[in-house]
Amino acid sequence: RPGEAPRIPPLSPWSMAPATPAQPYQRLGDVAFSKIEKVGAELFTLTYGAVVVQLLKDSESVEQTSIQLEKMGYNIGMRLIDEFLAKANVPACSDFQESGEVIAKVAFRMFLGVTADCRHMTDANTPADTPQTFHLVLGDNPLVDFVELPEHCSKLAYSNLLCGVVRGALEMVGMRVECKLIKDILWGDEHTEMSVVLKEIIMETYNDDDE
């Protein structure tokens, strides 16, 4: 209708035709990456580091800084989804797990320049009352390059921005999720790992102007 914001076409399988399971997501990620204006990796890392330092000064709490980073990422994800849908040329996903593959191989490649491993924690044999879950594993996390956490910030969820981005983007396409940082290179782990749990499918509602 005139005056209304355009609707974002959903990626979720509940409103679109299924995708081809053999879709080469790695190649799609490379193509999407080529369409994005590049920012120097070192500049990006240092800029993010400056933001984290300022948040720590403003909040004076490691826990609150972690929360603010996730919220910041959530707002970014809600905006980035438009660009992703416009440039990634990704087909519809057949299920929640395939959505994880798209994030890992296409979205991360497009915006971070790296790909992640999507580890499926649930499948067709999982009990129906178990929430659908996948883990995103980043062996190379550009956010943490050149970063060392001081002792008093050792529990900071430095990469929580990524959790927020995933949550915000998926919510805009009809999937409310919980995304948590469970491992991080800065915590001494070998990789950065996020758990993504599907909480709710958001159904669109339409109002009849004649009512």
C-alpha positions in Angstrom: 0.0 0.0 0.0 1.2 3.6 -0.6 3.1 5.0 2.3 4.0 1.6 3.8 7.6 0.4 4.2 8.4 -2.4 1.8 8.2 -5.9 3.3 11.4 -7.8 3.6 11.2 -11.1 1.8 11.7 -13.8 4.4 14.5 -16.4 4.3 12.7 -18.8 6.5 11.3 -22.1 5.1 7.8 -21.4 6.4 6.9 -18.8 3.8 9.0 -19.6 0.7 9.8 -22.6 -1.5 12.6 -24.8 -0.4 16.1 -24.4 -1.6 18.2 -27.0 -3.4 20.2 -28.9 -0.7 23.3 -29.0 -2.8 23.4 -25.2 -3.2 27.1 -24.2 -3.2 27.0 -21.7 -0.4 30.7 -21.3 -0.3 30.7 -19.9 -3.9 27.7 -17.7 -3.1 29.6 -16.3 -0.2 32.6 -15.4 -2.4 30.3 -13.7 -4.9 28.6 -11.7 -2.2 31.9 -10.7 -0.7 33.0 -9.3 -4.1 30.0 -7.0 -4.1 30.7 -5.4 -0.8 32.8 -2.3 -0.3 35.9 -3.4 1.5 37.3 -1.9 4.8 40.8 -2.7 5.9 40.8 -5.6 8.3 43.2 -3.8 10.7 41.2 -0.6 10.6 38.0 -2.5 11.3 39.6 -4.4 14.2 41.0 -1.3 15.8 37.8 0.7 15.4 35.8 -2.1 17.1 38.4 -2.2 19.8 38.0 1.5 20.4 34.2 1.1 20.7 34.6 -1.7 23.3 37.0 0.4 25.3 34.6 3.3 25.4 31.7 1.1 26.4 33.8 -0.3 29.3 34.6 3.3 30.4 30.9 4.3 30.2 29.4 1.3 32.0 32.3 0.4 34.3 31.0 -3.2 34.2 32.3 -6.0 32.1 28.9 -7.7 32.2 27.0 -4.6 31.1 29.5 -4.0 28.3 28.9 -7.6 27.1 25.1 -6.8 27.1 25.6 -3.5 25.3 27.7 -5.2 22.6 25.0 -7.7 21.9 22.3 -5.0 21.7 24.6 -3.0 19.3 24.9 -6.0 17.1 21.2 -6.6 17.2 20.5 -3.2 15.8 23.2 -3.7 13.1 21.7 -7.1 12.1 18.3 -5.6 11.7 19.8 -3.1 9.1 22.3 -5.4 7.4 19.6 -7.9 6.4 18.4 -5.5 3.7 21.8 -5.4 2.1 22.3 -9.2 2.5 19.0 -10.0 0.7 19.7 -7.5 -2.0 23.2 -8.7 -2.8 23.7 -12.3 -1.7 21.2 -13.8 -4.1 20.5 -16.7 -1.7 17.6 -19.1 -2.4 15.1 -19.9 0.2 16.2 -22.2 3.0 14.5 -25.6 3.5 14.8 -25.5 7.3 16.4 -23.8 10.3 19.6 -25.8 10.0 20.1 -24.6 6.4 19.6 -21.0 7.6 22.7 -21.7 9.7 24.7 -22.8 6.6 23.7 -19.6 4.9 24.9 -17.5 7.8 28.1 -19.4 8.1 29.1 -19.6 4.5 27.5 -16.6 2.9 26.7 -13.9 5.5 30.0 -14.2 7.5 31.9 -14.3 4.2 30.0 -11.3 2.9 30.5 -9.0 5.9 33.5 -10.4 7.7 35.5 -11.8 4.9 35.7 -15.2 6.6 33.5 -18.4 6.7 32.3 -20.3 9.7 31.5 -23.9 10.3 27.9 -24.7 11.0 27.5 -27.6 13.4 24.0 -29.0 13.6 23.0 -29.8 17.2 19.5 -31.1 16.3 18.2 -33.2 13.4 15.2 -35.2 12.3 15.8 -37.8 15.1 15.9 -35.2 17.8 12.8 -35.2 20.1 10.1 -32.8 18.9 10.1 -30.8 22.1 13.9 -30.1 21.8 14.5 -26.6 20.3 16.2 -26.5 17.0 19.9 -25.5 17.5 23.0 -25.0 15.5 26.5 -23.7 16.5 28.5 -21.3 14.4 32.2 -21.9 14.8 34.8 -19.3 13.6 38.4 -20.5 13.5 39.4 -17.1 12.3 37.6 -14.2 14.1 38.8 -10.8 12.7 37.2 -9.0 15.7 39.9 -10.4 18.0 43.0 -9.8 16.0 45.6 -7.8 18.0 43.4 -8.1 21.1 44.4 -9.3 24.6 42.0 -9.0 27.5 43.4 -7.7 30.7 42.8 -9.7 33.8 39.9 -7.6 35.1 38.1 -8.0 31.7 38.8 -11.7 31.3 35.1 -12.6 31.3 34.2 -9.9 28.7 32.1 -11.4 25.8 34.2 -9.4 23.3 32.6 -10.9 20.3 29.1 -10.6 21.6 28.4 -8.1 18.7 28.3 -11.1 16.3 25.6 -12.8 18.5 23.5 -9.6 18.3 23.9 -9.4 14.5 22.7 -12.9 14.1 19.8 -12.4 16.4 18.7 -9.2 14.8 19.0 -10.4 11.2 17.1 -13.7 11.9 14.3 -11.8 13.7 13.8 -9.6 10.6 13.1 -12.7 8.5 10.7 -14.3 11.0 12.9 -16.3 13.4 13.2 -15.3 17.0 16.4 -16.9 18.3 18.6 -16.9 21.4 22.3 -16.5 20.4 25.0 -17.0 23.0 28.8 -16.8 22.8 30.0 -20.1 24.4 33.6 -20.1 23.3 36.1 -17.4 22.3 39.7 -17.2 21.4 40.2 -14.4 23.9 39.0 -16.8 26.7 41.7 -19.3 25.7 39.6 -21.4 23.4 40.8 -22.6 20.0 37.9 -20.8 18.2 35.0 -18.5 18.6 31.7 -20.4 18.9 28.1 -19.2 19.1 25.0 -21.2 20.0 21.9 -20.3 18.0 18.6 -21.7 19.4 15.2 -21.2 17.6 12.7 -19.9 20.1 9.8 -18.9 17.9 8.6 -18.5 14.4 7.2 -15.0 14.0 4.0 -15.1 11.9 3.1 -12.0 10.0 -0.3 -10.5 10.8 -2.4 -8.4 8.4 -5.0 -5.9 9.3 -8.1 -5.4 7.2 -8.7 -1.7 6.6 -12.4 -2.4 6.1 -12.8 -3.6 9.7 
